[in-house]
Amino acid sequence: MNTQDKILQVAKQLVAQKGAKSVTVTEVAERIGVTHQAAYKHFKSKKQLMEQLALLWLDEILLPVTSFEGKSVHDWLWLLVSCKKNAYTEDREMFELYTHYISTNMKLEDQHNQHLAQLLCDFSSESKMKDYQALIQAFMVFQHPQFANRWDEHFQENFEAVWDLVADKFV
């Protein structure tokens, strides 16, 4: 494992233990036995380290979405929102990291949404990028962390109600 991967691994452990706000690059460096200057060669700032960590975590929780072998856009989208809802429930510290460092950064959030739309294009084998971007936006309330406090017992019912509005276009 290279130094950058070690930094990310230890940073993830520390975030899980005490939250992202309490983690410092110096502490991460000390834990892996390098100087803080060496750590800063890989990540120019704590912000950059935490952004990278959040993106890696997002890739991990969305692995089922990227390897989806189902048959419908509906099922792909349901899997996407379910993965995010489960992450919110099961890994609050990392979800908070994602919320703070990705969802509040317009550039990274746009890249993430573009990536999701591209995954949907790849899955469906159709070049409907604009339609899929709009679909991702339409379902933002079910997958964006700023709406997580609304993910209640009516989550699936609400999801299906929105899907019913757009189903004809994506079936």
C-alpha positions as CSV (number, residue, x, y, z in Angstrom):
1,M,0.0,0.0,0.0
2,N,1.4,3.4,-0.9
3,T,1.6,6.4,1.4
4,Q,-1.4,8.1,0.0
5,D,-3.6,5.0,0.4
6,K,-2.3,4.6,4.0
7,I,-3.1,8.3,4.7
8,L,-6.7,7.7,3.4
9,Q,-7.1,4.5,5.4
10,V,-5.9,6.0,8.7
11,A,-8.0,9.2,8.1
12,K,-11.1,7.0,7.6
13,Q,-10.4,5.2,10.8
14,L,-9.9,8.4,12.7
15,V,-13.1,10.0,11.2
16,A,-15.0,6.9,12.4
17,Q,-13.5,7.2,15.9
18,K,-13.9,10.9,16.5
19,G,-15.5,12.7,13.6
20,A,-13.9,14.6,10.7
21,K,-13.7,17.9,12.6
22,S,-11.3,16.5,15.1
23,V,-8.9,14.8,12.7
24,T,-5.8,16.6,11.7
25,V,-3.3,15.8,8.8
26,T,-0.5,15.8,11.4
27,E,-2.3,13.2,13.5
28,V,-2.8,11.0,10.4
29,A,0.8,11.4,9.5
30,E,2.0,10.4,13.0
31,R,-0.2,7.3,12.9
32,I,1.4,6.0,9.8
33,G,4.9,7.1,10.8
34,V,5.6,9.9,8.4
35,T,6.1,13.6,8.9
36,H,3.3,16.0,8.4
37,Q,5.3,17.5,5.6
38,A,5.3,14.1,3.9
39,A,1.5,13.9,4.3
40,Y,1.1,17.4,2.8
41,K,3.0,16.2,-0.3
42,H,0.0,13.9,-1.0
43,F,-2.7,16.3,0.2
44,K,-2.2,20.0,0.1
45,S,-4.7,20.6,2.9
46,K,-7.1,18.9,5.3
47,K,-9.9,19.9,3.0
48,Q,-8.3,18.1,0.1
49,L,-7.7,15.0,2.2
50,M,-11.3,15.0,3.4
51,E,-12.8,15.6,0.0
52,Q,-10.8,12.7,-1.4
53,L,-11.8,10.5,1.5
54,A,-15.5,11.4,1.0
55,L,-15.3,10.6,-2.7
56,L,-13.7,7.2,-2.1
57,W,-16.3,6.4,0.5
58,L,-19.0,7.5,-1.9
59,D,-17.6,5.2,-4.6
60,E,-17.6,2.3,-2.0
61,I,-21.2,2.8,-1.0
62,L,-22.3,3.1,-4.6
63,L,-20.5,0.0,-5.8
64,P,-23.8,-1.9,-6.2
65,V,-25.0,0.9,-8.4
66,T,-21.9,0.9,-10.6
67,S,-22.2,-2.9,-11.1
68,F,-26.0,-3.0,-11.3
69,E,-27.2,-5.9,-13.5
70,G,-30.9,-5.3,-13.2
71,K,-33.3,-4.4,-16.0
72,S,-35.0,-1.1,-15.4
73,V,-34.1,2.5,-14.8
74,H,-36.6,2.4,-11.9
75,D,-34.6,-0.4,-10.2
76,W,-31.3,1.4,-10.8
77,L,-32.6,4.6,-9.3
78,W,-34.1,2.8,-6.4
79,L,-30.8,1.1,-5.7
80,L,-29.0,4.5,-5.8
81,V,-31.3,6.1,-3.3
82,S,-31.3,3.0,-1.1
83,C,-27.5,3.0,-1.0
84,K,-27.4,6.6,0.2
85,K,-30.2,6.1,2.7
86,N,-28.5,3.0,4.1
87,A,-25.2,4.9,4.3
88,Y,-27.0,7.7,6.3
89,T,-28.4,5.1,8.7
90,E,-25.3,2.9,9.0
91,D,-22.3,5.2,8.8
92,R,-23.2,8.6,10.2
93,E,-19.6,9.9,10.6
94,M,-18.7,9.2,6.9
95,F,-22.1,10.4,5.8
96,E,-21.4,13.7,7.6
97,L,-18.0,13.9,6.0
98,Y,-19.7,13.5,2.6
99,T,-22.3,16.0,3.4
100,H,-19.8,18.6,4.5
101,Y,-17.1,18.1,1.9
102,I,-19.0,17.0,-1.2
103,S,-22.6,18.1,-1.1
104,T,-21.7,21.7,-0.2
105,N,-19.1,22.0,-2.9
106,M,-20.9,22.8,-6.1
107,K,-18.1,21.7,-8.4
108,L,-17.8,18.3,-6.7
109,E,-21.5,17.9,-6.3
110,D,-22.0,18.6,-10.1
111,Q,-19.2,16.1,-10.9
112,H,-20.9,13.5,-8.8
113,N,-24.3,14.1,-10.4
114,Q,-22.7,14.0,-13.9
115,H,-21.1,10.7,-12.9
116,L,-24.4,9.3,-11.8
117,A,-26.1,10.4,-15.1
118,Q,-23.2,8.7,-17.0
119,L,-23.6,5.5,-15.0
120,L,-27.3,5.5,-15.9
121,C,-26.4,6.1,-19.6
122,D,-24.0,3.2,-19.4
123,F,-26.5,0.9,-17.7
124,S,-29.3,1.7,-20.1
125,S,-27.1,1.7,-23.3
126,E,-28.9,4.9,-24.4
127,S,-27.5,8.3,-25.0
128,K,-30.0,10.3,-23.0
129,M,-27.5,12.3,-20.9
130,K,-29.8,15.4,-20.6
131,D,-32.8,13.3,-19.7
132,Y,-30.8,11.3,-17.1
133,Q,-29.3,14.4,-15.7
134,A,-32.8,15.8,-15.2
135,L,-33.9,12.4,-13.7
136,I,-31.0,12.6,-11.1
137,Q,-32.1,16.2,-10.3
138,A,-35.8,15.1,-10.0
139,F,-34.8,12.5,-7.4
140,M,-32.5,14.7,-5.5
141,V,-34.7,14.7,-2.5
142,F,-34.1,11.0,-2.2
143,Q,-30.4,11.0,-2.6
144,H,-28.9,14.3,-1.6
145,P,-27.6,14.4,2.0
146,Q,-29.2,17.8,2.7
147,F,-32.6,16.0,2.5
148,A,-31.6,13.1,4.7
149,N,-33.7,14.3,7.6
150,R,-36.8,13.6,5.4
151,W,-35.9,10.0,4.7
152,D,-38.6,8.5,6.9
153,E,-41.0,5.6,6.8
154,H,-42.6,7.1,3.7
155,F,-39.4,7.1,1.8
156,Q,-40.3,4.4,-0.7
157,E,-43.9,5.6,-1.0
158,N,-42.7,9.1,-1.9
159,F,-40.1,7.7,-4.3
160,E,-42.8,5.7,-6.1
161,A,-45.0,8.7,-6.3
162,V,-42.3,10.7,-8.0
163,W,-41.4,7.8,-10.2
164,D,-45.0,7.6,-11.4
165,L,-44.7,11.2,-12.7
166,V,-41.8,10.3,-14.9
167,A,-42.2,6.6,-15.6
168,D,-43.5,7.0,-19.1
169,K,-40.4,8.7,-20.3
170,F,-38.0,6.1,-18.8
171,V,-39.7,2.8,-19.2
